[in-house]
Amino acid sequence: MKLWTGRFSKEADKITNDFNSSIGTDRRMYREDIEGSIAHAEMLGIQGIISPEDAEIIISGLKDIEREISEGTLEIDMTAEDIHTFVEGELTKRVGDPGKRLHTARSRNDQVALDIRLNLMKECDEISALLKKLITVLGGMGEKYAYTVMSGYTHLQRAQPVTFGHYMLAYAEMFLRDTERLGDCRKRMNRCPLGACALAGTTYNTDRYKTASLLGFDDICHNSLDAVSDRDFIAELASCLSLIGVHLSRFSEEIILWCSHEFKYIELDDAFSTGSSIMPQKKNPDIAELVRGKTGRVFGDLMTILTVMKGIPLAYNKDMQEDKDCIFDSVDTVKACLTAFIPMIETMTVNSENMRKAAAGGFINATDCADYLVSKGLPFRDAYKITGGLVALCIEKNTTLEELPLDEYKKFSDKFDKGVYEAVNLDRCVRCRTSQGGPAPENVRREAERILSRIEDNK
Ligand code: ARG
């Protein structure tokens, strides 16, 4: 049954109906739709716009409907135009006239704007909880691998020594920012549009603050036109989710590289890898690849909402019905990615020896060798040049700075003595990088603790 048949003499044809319908998507918001209707009915009763008895009948009818849908005893009618139509129709079928009074001083325009805000606020909380789980895992790895020396890279070329723990905490920082961003986004979502009605408010004596507080909102949307046509919070959430995607995708890329034969820094647990149907030797990092790939969908969803919104005049336009498919897709995608990614990281084996070997072979202590000469009084630029010559010699002789004999060092500068071997020792190189935010193991342990206690406090 349509809510708007009064001025029409013909039924819409099937193609129009199917094209227009959004129940396939918005059925997902049945809880929020009912929650909003209950608050609205309560406010109408308090304000004397409907009788307290009618309000009570409506509320208990709605509660039954909610319970029955949750329990699976009431099926949502997929021929209904949308979830709002279904709930109101079902209520009226059950309670008669009071059901028909529910839509007083309300429109589907403010109703849908409310439902989606309520729904996405819950999703923000769920995604934040997943991120916190991931940060906890990474914080633990920061502690565990604070002394595990590995090479840091620039241009994917071995650059300077860090530790694996430090590396994991770099990702923890990104995901911490993601939780902050979600929190900010949620704050702006936390305003109630209900009562803006179709676009121009109402002549009834409604109390929008009452409805907002019954629903737990911080505030109301202050302009009725804006209340029903604002979808900024969807674009904002899509953008937060896109950044989570960027971080997960970069991390996935590293995982994929690290578990390749060329790196062998880590090994994924069998439970989180797949084989090949033809090549018996293969163990593929499919989960990481899928996470990297699915990030493309999340970006696409962001583009969808921005493009849908960019050309539509105030206030509600049906284009806006497209908002839900894209944001639900990105919410589901990011949740699925996090859910698969966390245990994959948690169970991977870290090959500290190979990390160490790669670190030893990459001249990543060349800067430390130059710094050693600086400590002997040479200007950094001269020290840099001398060290460059030493590295070239080592490459020629197929050796390392750790193993190059002292007399070879001395040919480059008489400032060298046997102290240089301590200076280029990788453990020392990392241990001495004590600058704030640097990879010295003591720093890393402290940072891991700080991150873990931040998550702990936040619970
Ligand atoms: N299904 C619609 C949407 O998602 C609900 C609002 C309908 N309002 C209207 N005036 N047709 O946007």
Residues whose N, C-alpha, C, O or C-beta is under 5 A from the ligand:
A	BS01	LIG	S22 D82 R108 N109 V112 M320 Q321
